[in-house]
Amino acid sequence: MSRFHGVQREIYLALADSLSPHYYETTHQFLFDILLKENIIKAAKLLNDKRPDFSPFVTSKFNPTFWTKTPFGYSLKPNVLPSNAISDIYNNSSEYGFECETAVVLIFYKAVLDSISNRSFNHLFQKLLVWDWSYDRDLGIYTESGNNFIPGDVVYFYNPDYDHPIWMGENAVYLGRDLYFGHGIGVKTSEEMIAALNTLRKKNAVKSAYLMSQHSRLNIRYLAQFSTPF
């Protein structure tokens, strides 16, 4: 444990204290998981700082230098490197507008990009199509039930009495210490996130928003093989 400090130490302790077992085939996979979760948190915080617009699909925007809008989302333009396109979302955030599901997928892509080489990233994600929960199968997002959240997990605050469909809920990255980042709301505690969603309910709503007992993660066993030795 002495090799871990800061956010990595918080992730390690959360894994060690979790009531749900976490299995790794190699030490490399374990260390990669720590790194990837740290980079998910960093990517979420950076997106919060950059503040791209919060937009439904009809008013959404992606930098046309890198992306083409289709009926199904934004596709990577030919001859554009995936690594450059994902980096541009963070470098030129004013050129982008999207909702919280898309934000989570983009955070995952950024975290993977920061955890493996550009060459490997560009090999894995050559034909990106981004919107909502659309993602390349090599990203390997999966969702499980349970509330033993680890920093770097993506959770969901459900808002059953929503007014506008875009506020049916909020996908959020768990940052640790009861802090969550959700695009469109920002960094909040669970109580503050629920309070924010409760202001976005229909008239005479009676059901409060709540944090669901589920979490989404990436397939670290698959992705770890593309990272350099630790």
C-alpha positions in Angstrom: 0.0 0.0 0.0 2.9 2.3 0.5 3.3 2.8 -3.2 -0.1 4.5 -3.4 -0.7 8.2 -2.5 -3.5 10.7 -2.9 -6.4 9.6 -5.1 -4.7 6.2 -5.8 -4.6 5.5 -2.1 -8.3 6.3 -1.7 -9.1 3.9 -4.6 -6.9 1.2 -3.1 -8.5 1.5 0.3 -12.0 1.5 -1.2 -11.2 -1.7 -3.1 -9.7 -3.3 0.1 -12.7 -2.3 2.2 -15.4 -3.2 -0.4 -17.9 -5.9 0.6 -17.9 -7.0 -3.0 -14.8 -9.0 -4.0 -12.6 -7.7 -6.8 -10.6 -10.3 -8.7 -7.4 -9.7 -10.8 -5.5 -12.3 -12.8 -2.2 -10.4 -12.4 -0.6 -7.6 -10.4 -0.5 -5.7 -13.7 -4.3 -5.7 -14.0 -4.7 -4.5 -10.4 -2.2 -1.6 -10.9 -3.9 -0.7 -14.2 -7.3 -0.6 -12.5 -6.0 1.8 -9.9 -4.5 4.0 -12.7 -7.6 3.9 -14.9 -9.9 4.8 -12.0 -7.6 7.7 -11.1 -7.7 8.9 -14.7 -11.5 8.6 -14.8 -11.7 10.9 -11.8 -9.2 13.3 -13.4 -11.1 13.4 -16.6 -14.4 14.1 -14.8 -12.9 16.9 -12.8 -11.3 18.4 -16.0 -14.6 18.3 -17.8 -16.2 20.1 -14.9 -13.5 22.8 -15.2 -13.9 23.1 -19.0 -17.7 23.3 -18.9 -18.8 22.3 -22.4 -22.5 23.1 -23.0 -25.2 20.9 -21.6 -27.5 20.1 -24.6 -30.0 17.6 -25.9 -29.2 16.1 -29.3 -31.3 18.6 -31.3 -29.1 21.5 -30.1 -25.9 19.6 -29.5 -22.6 20.4 -31.2 -19.2 18.7 -31.8 -16.2 20.4 -33.4 -16.8 19.8 -37.1 -13.1 19.6 -37.7 -13.1 16.2 -36.1 -16.7 15.0 -36.0 -19.7 14.6 -38.4 -23.3 14.8 -37.0 -25.4 11.8 -38.1 -29.0 10.7 -37.1 -27.4 8.4 -34.5 -24.7 10.6 -33.0 -21.3 12.1 -33.9 -19.0 10.0 -36.0 -15.3 10.4 -36.4 -14.2 12.0 -39.6 -12.0 10.0 -42.0 -8.3 10.4 -41.5 -8.8 11.9 -38.0 -6.9 10.2 -35.2 -9.2 9.1 -32.4 -6.7 10.4 -29.8 -6.8 13.9 -31.4 -10.6 13.9 -31.5 -11.0 12.9 -27.8 -8.3 15.4 -26.7 -10.0 18.2 -28.7 -13.2 17.8 -26.5 -11.0 18.9 -23.6 -8.8 21.4 -25.4 -11.7 23.2 -27.2 -14.7 22.6 -25.0 -16.6 25.7 -26.2 -17.1 23.8 -29.5 -19.0 21.0 -27.8 -22.5 20.5 -26.3 -23.9 17.2 -25.1 -25.9 15.6 -22.2 -24.8 13.5 -19.2 -24.8 10.0 -20.8 -22.5 11.2 -23.6 -20.3 13.0 -21.0 -19.7 9.8 -19.2 -18.7 7.9 -22.3 -16.3 10.8 -23.3 -14.8 10.7 -19.8 -14.2 7.0 -20.1 -12.5 7.5 -23.5 -10.3 10.3 -22.1 -9.3 8.1 -19.1 -8.4 5.2 -21.4 -6.4 7.5 -23.6 -4.5 8.7 -20.6 -3.9 5.2 -19.4 -2.5 3.5 -22.6 -0.4 4.7 -25.5 -1.8 6.9 -28.3 -0.9 4.2 -30.8 -2.9 1.6 -28.9 -5.8 3.9 -28.4 -5.9 4.8 -32.1 -5.8 1.1 -33.0 -8.7 0.2 -30.7 -11.1 3.1 -31.5 -10.7 3.7 -35.2 -14.4 4.2 -35.9 -15.9 6.2 -33.1 -19.6 7.0 -32.9 -20.5 9.1 -29.9 -23.8 10.0 -28.4 -25.8 8.8 -25.4 -24.6 5.3 -24.4 -23.1 4.5 -27.9 -19.5 3.3 -27.5 -17.0 1.1 -29.1 -17.1 -2.5 -27.9 -13.4 -2.3 -27.0 -14.3 0.2 -24.2 -16.2 -2.6 -22.5 -18.6 -0.7 -20.3 -20.7 -3.0 -18.0 -23.2 -2.3 -15.3 -23.7 -4.2 -12.1 -26.1 -3.9 -9.1 -24.8 -2.9 -5.7 -23.9 0.2 -3.8 -20.3 -0.6 -2.8 -19.0 2.3 -5.0 -15.4 2.7 -5.8 -14.0 6.1 -6.8 -14.0 6.1 -10.6 -17.4 4.3 -10.8 -20.3 5.8 -12.7 -23.5 5.8 -10.8 -27.1 6.9 -11.7 -29.4 9.3 -9.8 -32.9 8.5 -11.0 -35.5 11.2 -11.1 -38.9 9.4 -11.5 -41.1 12.6 -11.6 -38.9 14.4 -14.1 -40.4 17.4 -16.1 -38.2 17.2 -19.2 -37.0 13.8 -20.4 -33.4 15.0 -20.4 -33.7 15.3 -16.6 -35.0 11.7 -16.1 -31.8 11.2 -14.1 -28.1 12.1 -13.9 -25.2 9.8 -14.8 -22.4 10.8 -12.5 -18.8 9.8 -11.8 -18.2 9.0 -8.1 -15.1 11.0 -7.1 -14.9 9.6 -3.5 -15.8 11.1 -0.2 -19.5 11.4 -1.2 -18.7 13.7 -4.1 -20.1 13.1 -7.6 -19.6 14.8 -11.0 -22.6 15.0 -13.3 -22.5 17.0 -16.5 -25.1 19.8 -16.3 -25.2 19.8 -12.5 -21.5 19.8 -11.6 -19.7 18.4 -8.6 -22.1 17.8 -5.7 -22.6 15.5 -2.7 -25.3 12.9 -3.1 -27.7 15.0 -1.1 -27.0 18.0 -3.3 -27.3 16.0 -6.5 -30.8 14.8 -5.4 -31.8 18.3 -4.4 -30.8 19.6 -7.8 -32.8 16.9 -9.6 -35.8 17.6 -7.4 -35.9 21.2 -8.8 -36.3 19.6 -12.2 -39.5 17.6 -11.6 -42.9 18.1 -13.0 -45.5 20.3 -11.2 -46.9 18.7 -8.1 -44.3 15.9 -8.1 -44.3 13.7 -5.1 -41.4 11.3 -5.8 -37.9 12.4 -4.9 -34.9 11.6 -7.0 -32.6 9.0 -5.5 -29.3 7.2 -6.1 -29.8 3.8 -7.6 -28.0 0.8 -6.3 -25.8 0.2 -9.4 -22.5 1.1 -10.9 -20.8 1.1 -14.3 -17.2 0.2 -14.9 -14.8 -0.6 -17.7 -13.4 -4.0 -18.7 -10.0 -3.6 -17.1 -8.9 -7.2 -17.8 -9.2 -6.5 -21.6 -7.8 -2.9 -21.5 -4.9 -3.7 -19.3 -3.1 -5.7 -22.0 -2.6 -2.4 -24.0 -0.8 -0.6 -21.1 2.9 -0.6 -20.5 4.4 -2.5 -17.5 4.3 -0.8 -14.2 
